[in-house]
Amino acid sequence: MPDYRALLREALSPRLEPGLLPLPTVSLSNVDTEESHNCVILEPNSDERSQLFHEGITELNKGGYALLILSGGLATRLRYELPKALLPISPIRKKTLLQLHLERVRRLEHMLDHDAPRPKVFILTSKFNHDDIRNYLASVNFCGLDKDQVITFQQDTAPYVALNFDDFIPSEGDSGTLMESPKGNGDVFHALSKCTEFMYIVDKLKMIHVIAIDNALSRPLDPELLGLSMRFPGLEVLNKCVVRRGQENLGVFCKGSYAQIVEYSEIEKLPENSAAFLNSTNTIYGNICDHLFSAQFIKKVINNRLYESLPYHAAMKSVIAKSSDATETYGYALELFIFDIFAFATKLVCIEVNREMQFAPVKYFADRDFANILSAQHRMSAVAKQWLEAAGAIVKEGLIEISPSISYGGENLDQYKGKHIEGDVYIE
């Protein structure tokens, strides 16, 4: 067992480099795909996105792509006893987060050539939710995907330091202060190195799309993202990002000695000359944990064991005890963050996406509270309405849910042109 007190002290200490600046922006039409990196490409227009989508579908038909879903965390902030992956979230049919992601992959497969390779789907779990997720996948027949196509693999654990609120950091001799929690999504690279199925195919892969389980509007294996990546020779990392609103809980992209992310909980630790850009008129871009890594980059990380250099972060979290009184224990979870691996990337690019269409985080109870008009359910319904209206439908009041089995990103809805849609409607 490592010295968790030393790890916690280090994780809580300021260690961010001075002089950080926002990433520069450039339009897709003006970007130099040979030289540009460490920048944000502004949201493409509809014609550009259509072309990128077409290029991405062409790439998927060739094969060499895999999806990786980060799903090892606990759902403590959601007040939900089962794994976050199994949280019912769609507005009408109450489909789970994991079901939505896998059904979108299945829809993409229907858009590919009949003989196109089927992409592998890797799901990062932890000892706390692995069995529940495996059992769920079997119960829903892997959401229509082939059983051998979906691989679950586990991250390790790290210390969870419960606070007694007498000592900020537990002292020697304290009892009952140390527990276990998932090691964090940054452990994914070490976990992949131990995943036989991944190591067997990594030499055949071009790109691995990594998404968080808790974005209800995520677009797994997004053809637009894949199409964009093909325009940048030697690209190692491509990130989706959104314009950050005020002080919202999103890590921020910035540029220092390399393109990096400062986690929202650590922004207050920024050196004064770095924090200034957050209070200026600069557009600040937030991290939505949606990353495309080249297989070559991941192989470099694994072969050189670069994941061993990732620092721990201290995240304040609560754990609900399993006793009858269900009291909450607060403390610090020591976690590794996936974005710290950017330090080893030589060519990294970000792409701005429309948050209303692609970002519905489910991290707190309010995000799944149907009474909250900003909850994920209402965001999903709003996207469905936009898709139908774009197809020529007349949409009145009511909730709308469009099954991923019929549409991945708004396509295949022409049959609703001129139709009136009112009330709560599920379309499949």
VOLOMAR-554924 format. One record per residue: residue in one letter; x, y, z of N, C-alpha, C, CB in turn. Coordinates in steps of 0.2 Angstrom, whole numbers, plus 5000, padded with zeros to 4 digits. Glycine has a CB too. Layout:
AXYZXYZXYZXYZ...
//
This chain:
M500449945000500050005000500450065000499550005006P500350114995500750174995500650215001500650214989D501050265003500950315008500350365006501550355010Y499750345008499250385005499250455008498550355007R499550465014499550535017500050575012499850535024A500550545010501050585006500650594999501650545005L500350544996499950554990499450614990499650494988L499150614996498550664997498850734998498150645003R499450735001499750805002499950834995500350805007E500250784991500550804985499950824980500950744981A499350784980498850794976498450864978498350744977L498550884984498150944986498651004986497950944994S499250994984499751054984499751084977500451034985P499751154976499851184970500451154966499851264971R500251134960500851114955500751134948500851034956L500251174947500151194940500651244937499451224939E500851244931501351284929501151354928501651254922P501551404928501351474927501351494920501851524931G501051544918500951574911500551534907501651574909L500051504909499551464905499151514901499151414909L498951494895498551544890498051494887499051574885P497451534885496951494881497251464875496351534880L496951404872497251384866496951434860496951314865P497451444855497151484850496651444845497751504845T496251484842495751454838495851474830495051484840V495551424826495651434819495051394816496251394817S494751424810494251394807494451334803493851444802L494051284802494251224798494451244791493651184797S494151294788494351314781495051344781493851364778N495351374787495951404787496551364790495951464790V496351304793496851264797497351234792496451214801D497951234795498551204791498551134794499151244792T498351084791498251014793498950984794497850974789E499451014791500150984791500551014798500551004785E500351074799500751114804500351124811501051174802S499751134810499351154816499251104821498651184813H499351124827499251084833499151124839499751024834N498951094845498851134851498351194849499551164853C497851184846497351234844496651204844497551264837V496151254844495451234844495151254837495051274850I494951204834494551214827493851234829494551154823L493651294827492951324828492451274825492951394825E491851274828491351234826491251234818490651244829P491251184814491151184807490451194805491351114804N490351224799489651234797489351174795489651294791S488751174793488351114791488651074785487651134790D488851114780489151084774489851044776489251134769E490251084780490851054782490750984786491251104786R490250994791490050934795489850874791489550954800S489450894786489150834781489750804778488650864776Q490250844775490850814772491250774777491250864769L491350794783491750754788491350694789491850804794F490750694790490350634792490450584786489550654792H490350604780490450564774491150524774490350594767E491650574776492350544776492450494782492850604777G492150504787492150464793491850394792491850494799I491250394788490950334786491350294782490250344783T491650324777492150294773492750254777492450344768E492950294782493450264786493250204790493750314791L492650214793492350154797492250094792491650174800N492050104786492050044782492650014781491750074775K493250044781493850014780494049974787494450064779G493849994792494049964799494649994802494149894797G494749974808495349994811495150044817495750034807Y494550044819494250094824493950054830493750144821A494050074836493750044842493450104846494250004846L492950084850492650134855492850104862491850134855L492950154866493150144873492650184878493850154875I492250154882491850194886492150194893491150164886L492250244896492450254903491850244908492850324904S491850194912491250174916491450144922490850134912G492050164925492250134931492050164938493050124931G491850234937491650264943491050244946491650344941L490950274952490350264956489850324955490550264964A489250304957488650354956488450394962488050324953T488950404966488750434973488450504972489350444977R488650544968488350614967487650614964488850654963L487450554961486850544958486350524962486950504952R486550504968486050464973485750404970485550514976Y486150364967485950304964486350244966485950314956E486050194968486350134971486750094966485950094975L486450084960486750044954487350084951486250024949P487750054947488250094943487950144938488650044938K488250194937488050254933487850224926488550304933A488250184924488050154917487350124916488550094915L487050104922486450074922485850124924486450014927L486050184924485550234926485050244921485850304928P484350234922483850254916483850324915483150224918I483950344909483950424908483550444902484650434907S483350404897483050434891482350454893483050384886P482050504890481450544893480850494893481350604889I480750454889480150414888480250334890479850414881R480650304886480750234887481250214893481050204881K481550274896482050264902482650214900481650234908K482850224894483450184892484050204897483650194885T484450154898485050174902485650204898485350104905L486050244901486650274898487050224894487050304903L487150164896487550114892487150094886487750054897Q486550084887486050064882486050114876485350044884L486050174878486050224873486650224869485950294876H487250224872487850214868487950154864488450214873L487750104866487850044862487350034856487749974866E486750064857486250064852486450114847485550094855R486850164848487050214843487650184839487350274847V488050134842488550104839488150054834488950054843R487650024836487249974832486950014826486749944836R486750074827486450114821487050134816486150184824L487550144819488150164814488350104810488750184818E488250044813488449984809487949974803488349924814H487349994805486749984799486950034794486049994802M487350084795487450134790488150114786487650204793L488450064788489050044785488949994779489550014790D489349974775489349924770489249854774489949914766H488849814771488649744774489349704776488249704769D489849714773490449674774490949714778490749644768A490749774780491249814784491449784791490949884785P492049794793492249764800491849794805492949774801R491649754810491249784816491749804821490749724819P491649874823492149894828492049864835492049974829K492549854838492549824845492349884850493249804847V492049864855491849914861492149884867491049914861F492549934870492949914876492549954882493649924876I492449924887492049964893492549954899491349934894L492750014901493150014907492750014914493650074907T492849964918492449954924492849964930492049884924S492649944936493049934942492749884946493050004946K493049864951492849804955492149824958493349794961F492049884959491349904962490749894957491449974964N490849894951490349884946490349834941490149954943H490949804940491049754935490549704934491749724936D490349674939489849614939489249644937489849574945D488949694940488349724938488349744931488249794942I488849774928488849794921488849734916489449834919R489249684918489249614914488549584914489849574917N488249584920487649544920487049584916487349544928Y487149654917486649694913486749684905486749764914L487349684903487449674896487149604893488249674894A487249554897486949484896486249494896487249434900S485949524900485249534901484849564895485049564907V485249614892484949654886485249624880485049724887N485549574880485849544874486349584870485349524869F486749624874487249674872486949724867487849634869C486349734868486049794864486049784857486249864866G486049714855486049704848486749694845485749754844L487249704849487949694846488149624847488449744850D488649604844488949534845489249534852489449514839K489149474855489349464862490149474862489249394864D490449444857491249454857491449514855491449394852Q491049564853491249624851491249674857490649654846V490949654862490949704868491449674874490249714871I491949704876492449684880492449724887493149674877T492349694892492449734899493149724902491849724904F493449774905494049764908494049814914494649774903Q494449794919494449834925495049884926494349784931Q494849934929495349984932495549964939495150054932D496149984942496349964948495950014953497049974949T496150004960495850044965496350094968495550004971A496150144971496650194974496350214981496750254970P496750234986496450254992495950304992497050284997Y495450294996494950344998495050365005494150324996V495150435006495350455013494750495016495950505012A494450455020493850485024494050535029493450435027L493750595029493950645033493550645040493850715030N493850655045493450665052493350735054493850625057F493550785049493450855050493850885057492750865051D494250845060494650865065495350875062494750815071D495650835058496250835054496050845047496750775056F496350895044496250905037496550845033496650965034I497150825035497450755032497550715038498150775028P497250655037497350605043498050595045497050535041S498150595052498750585055498950515056498850625061E499550495057499750425059499350405065500550425060G499050345064498750315070497950325069498950345076D497750365065496950365064496750305062496850425059S496150285064495850225062495150235058495650175068G495050195054494450195050494450255045493850205054T495050275043495050335038495150315031495550385040L495350255030495650235023495150185020496350205024M494850195014494450145011494750145004493750175010E494350114999494550104992494050134988494650034990S494250164982493850184977494150174970493650264978P493750184965494150174958494650224957493550184953K495150204954495850234953495750294948496350194950G495250304944495150354940495250344933495550414942N494950384928494950364921495650364918494550404917G496150394922496850394920497150334920497250444924D496850284924497150214924496950174918496850184931V496650204913496350164907496950134904495950214903F497550174903498150154899498450084902498650204898H498550094909498750034912498349974912498950044920A497649984912497149934912497149904905496449964913L497249944900497249924893497849874892497349974888S498449894895499049854894498949784897499649884898K498449774901498349704904497749674901498149714912C497449704896496849684893497049644887496349744891T496949574887497249534882496949544875497149464884E496249564875495849574869496149634866495149574870F496249684870496549744866497249744864496449804872M497649714868498349704865498349664859498749674871Y497949614858497949574852497749604846497449514853I497349664847497149694840497449764840496349704840V497849794844498049864844498449874838498449874850D498849824836499249834830498849844823499749784829K498149824824497749834818497349894818497249764817L497349934824496949994825497250054822496749994832K496850104820497050164818496950214824496750194812M496350214826496050264831495650224836495750324828I495650254843495250234848494850294850495650194854H494150284850493750344852493550334860493150354848V493750374864493650364871493050414873494250384875I492550394876491950434879491850414886491350424874A491550464889491350454896490650424896491350524900I490450384901489850354901489250404903489850294907D489450454906488950504909488750564904489150524915N488850554898488650604893488050574889489150634888A487450594890486850564887486850574880486250584891L487150624877487150644870487750634867486950724870S488150584870488850574866488650534860489250524871R489150544855489150514849489650464848489150564843P489650404850490150354850490350344843489950294853L491050334842491350324835491050384830491150254832D491050444832490750494828491150504822490850564832P490750484816491050494809491350564808490550474804E491050614811491350684810492050684813490850734812L492150654819492750664822493250614819492650634829L493050564816493550514813493750544806493250444812G493250574803493450614796493950664797492750634793L493850704803494250764804494950734806494050804810S495050684809495650654811496050634805495550594816M495750614800496150594794496450644790495650554789R496250704792496550764788497150794792496050824788F497350764797497950784801498450724801497750804808P498950724797499450674797499850674804499950684791G499950614807500250614813499950634819500950644812L499250644818498850664824498850614830498150684822E498950634836498950584841498350594846499550594846V498150654847497550664851497050714848497750684858L496450704847495950744845495350744850495650724838N495250804853494750814858494150854856495050844864K493550834858492950874857492950924863492250834857C492750984862492651034868492051084866493351074868V491851114872491251164871491551224874490651134874V491151284872491351344876491051344883490951404872R491551354888491351354895490951414897492051354899R490451394901489951454903490151474910489251424902G490351534911490451554917490951514921489851564921Q490751494927491151454932490951384932491151484939E490651354927490351294927490851234928489951274920N490651184931491151124932491451094926490751084937L491751124923492151094917492851114917491851114910G493351064916494051074916494151124910494451014915V494651164910494751204904495451184900494851284907F495351194894495951184889496351244890495651164882C497051234890497451294890498151264887497551324897K498551314886499251304883499751324887499251334876G500251284889500851304893501451274889500851284900S501851234893502351194889502051144884502751164894Y501451124885501051084881500251094882501151004882A499851074877499151084878498951044883498751064871Q498551064888498351034894497651054896498851044899I497451014901496751034904496851044912496250974903V496551104914496551114922495851094924496751184923E495851044929495251024931494851084935495350964936Y494251084934493851134937493951144945493051134936S494051094948494151094956494851124957494051024959E495351124952495951144954496151214951496451094951I495651244948495751314945495951364950495051334941E495651364956495851404961496651404963495451394967K496951344961497651334963498051364957497751264964L497851394952498251424946498651474949497751444941P499251484947499651544948499351604945500351534945E499451664949499051724947499151734940499351774951N499751734937499851754930499551704925500551754928S499351644927498951594923498151604924499151524925A497951624930497251624931496951684927497051634938A497351734925497151794922496751784916497751844921F496951734912496551724906495851704907496951674901L495651674912495051654914494551714915495051604920N494851764917494451824919494451874914494651854926S494651864908494751904902494151894897495451904899T494251924892493751924887493851864882493651984882N494351824884494551764880493951714880495151734882T493851674875493351624875493751564878493151604867I493451534883493751474886493351414884493751484894Y493751364883493451294881493551244886493851274874G492951214887492851164892492951094890492251174896N493251044894493350974892492650934894493850944897I492450894889491850854890492050784890491350864884C492650764891492950694891492750654885492650664897D492950684879492750654873493450654869492150684869H493850604868494450604866494550544860495050594871L494950564855495150514850495850514850494850544843F496150454852496850434852497050394846497050404859S497650414844497850364839498150304842498450394835A498050244838498350184841499050184842498150124837Q499450224838500150234839500350264845500450264833F499950314847500050354853499950304859499550414854I499350274859499250224865499750174866498550194864K500050144860500550094860501150134863500750074853K501350194862501850224865501850234872501950294861V501250254874501050254881501150194885500350284883I500950134882500950074885501650044885500450024882N501950044879502650014879503150054883502850014871N503050114884503550154888503350164895503750224885R502750134897502450134903502350214906502850094909L502150254901502150324903501550334908501950364896Y501050294908500550304913500750304920500050244912E501350274921501650274928501850344930502250234928S501850394926502050464927501450504929502450494922L500850484928500250524929500250544937499650484927P500050604938499950624945499250604948500150694946Y499250594954498550594957498250664958498650554964H497550664958497150714960496750704966496750744953A496550744970496150734975495450764974496450764982A494950724974494250744972493850724978494050704966M493550784981493150774987492450744984492950844990K492350684988491750644986491450614992491850584981S490850594992490450564997490350494996489850594999V490350445001490150375000489550365005490750335002I489050335003488450325007488550255010487750325003A488650255017488750185020488150135019488850195027K488350075019487850025018487549995024488249965014S487550035029487150025035486450055035487550055041S486050035040485350055039485250125040484950015045D485650165043485550235044485850275038485950255050A486150235033486350265027486750335028485750275022T487150345033487550405034488050415028487850405041E488250475027488650495022489350505025488450555018T489850475022490550485023490850535018490950425024Y491150585020491550635015492250625016491350705016G492550625010493350625010493550635003493550555012Y494250625002494550634996494750564993495250664997A494450564986494650504982495250524978494050484977L495750484979496450494975496350464968497050464978E496350504963496150484956496750504951495450504954L496750464946497150484940496650504934497550424937F496850564931496450584926496750574919496350664927I496350554914496550534908496950594904495950504903F496650654905496950704901497650724903496550764902D497950694908498650714910499150674905498750694917I498850634901499250594896499450644891498950534894F499050694890499250744885499950774885498750804885A500250764891500950794891501450754887501150784899F501250694884501650654880501450654873501650584883A500950694871500750704864501150764861499950714864T501350744855501650794851501250834846502250764847K500650804844500150834840499450824842500250804832L499150874845498550874848498150934845498550884856V497450914844497050964841496350954845496950954833C495951014846495351014848494851034843495251054855I494251014844493651034839493051054843493450974834E492851114842492251144846491651104843492251214845V491251084847490551054845489951094849490550984847N489351084846488751114849488551084855488251124843R488651114861488451084867487751064867488651124873E487251104864486551084865486451014861486151144862M486851004856486750944852487150884855486850954845Q487650894858488150844860488350834867488750844855F488050874871488350874878487750874883488850924880A487650824887487050824892487350774898486450784889P487850814902488150774907487650754912488650814910V487750694915487350664920487850644926487050594918K488050694930488450694936488150704942489050744935Y487650744943487350764949486650744949487450834951F486250744955485550724955485150764950485350724962A485350834950484950884946484950864939485150954947D485450834937485550814930485050754928486250794928R484850724932484350664931483650684934484650604933D483550734937482950754940482450784935483050804946F481950744934481450764928481150834930480950704928A481150854936480850914937481250974935480650924945N481850964934482351014932482351014924483050994934I482151074921482051074914482751074910481751144912L483251084914483951074911484251004912484451124914S483850954914484050894915484250854909483550844919A484550804909484750764903484150744899485250704904Q483650724902483050704899482750754894482450674904H482750814897482450874893482950894887482350934898R483550884889484050904883484050854878484750904886M483950794879483850734874483150754870483750664877S482650774873482050784870482150844865481450804875A482450894868482650954864482950944857482951014868V483450894858483850874852483350834847484450824854A482950794850482550754845482050804842482050704849K481750854845481350904842481750944836481050954847Q482350964837482750994832482850944826483351014835W482950884827483050834822482350834818483250774824L481850824821481150824817480950884814480650804822E481150944817480951004813481451014807481051064818A482050994808482450994802482250954796483150984804A481850894798481650854793480950874790481550784796G480750934793480050964791479450944795479950934784A479550914800478950904805478750964808479150844810I478150964810477851014814477750994821477151044812V478151014826478250984833477851034838478950974835K477351004841477051044847477351024853476251024846E476951044859477151024865477250954867476751064871G477650934871477750864873478450844873477350824869L478650784876479250754876479350714870479450714882I479950714867480050674861480750634863480250714855E480650564861481250524861481350484855481250474867I481950494851482050454845482550404847482350504840S482350344845482750284847483450284842482450214846P483950274845484550274841484550214835485150254845S484050174836483950124831483750154824483450064833I483450214825483150244818483650304816482450264819S483950334821484350394819484950404824483950454819Y485550414821486150424825486250494826486750394821G486150534821486250614822485750654818486950624819G485150624817484650664814484450644807484850734814E484850594805484650564798484050514798485350534795N483850504792483350444792482650464795483550384795L482450534795481850554797481450594792481950604803D481550584786481150614780480450594780481550594774Q480250534783479550514783479150554787479550444785Y479450604792479050644796478950714793479350644803K479150724787479050794784478350804783479450794777G478150864786477450884786476950854791477150874779K477250814795476850774800476750824806477050704801H476250824810476150854816476250804822475450884816I476650824826476850784832476750824838477650764831E476350794842476150824849476050774854475450864848G476250794860476150754866476850714867475650704865D476850674871477450634872477550574867477450604879V478050574863478050524857478750494858478050564851Y478750424857479350384856479350364849479350324861I479950374845479950354838480550304837480150424834E480350244834480850194833480650164826480850144838
//
